[in-house]
Amino acid sequence: MEDGVCLLADGSALAGSASRMIDLVRTLVRDVDVALHEAIAMATKNPAHEIGLERKGRLEAGADADLVVISPELEIVRTFVAGEEIFSR
């Protein structure tokens, strides 16, 4: 990491992102005008599906019960992993 940017060890190229997912969702919704449900799918269901994690990124029976509750202002309010609350504001 250098000035908030992820680089390869030799500094020659970008090596990912240091952005928080909620910040990316906010940007999509507020600045790019993506519908909230589409931004959420981009952050959850789509990447999980692409790497074969079928029990992730879904809110239905048989899924892993990992979820985040967000406020209307797109702030994280609560977080659950395997159905257990691990964060509450």
Secondary structure, 3 states (H helix, E strand, C coil): CECCECECCCCCCECCCCCCHHHHHHHHHHCCCCCHHHHHHHHCHHHHHHCCCCCCCCCCCCCCCCEEEECCCCCEEEEEECCEEEEEC
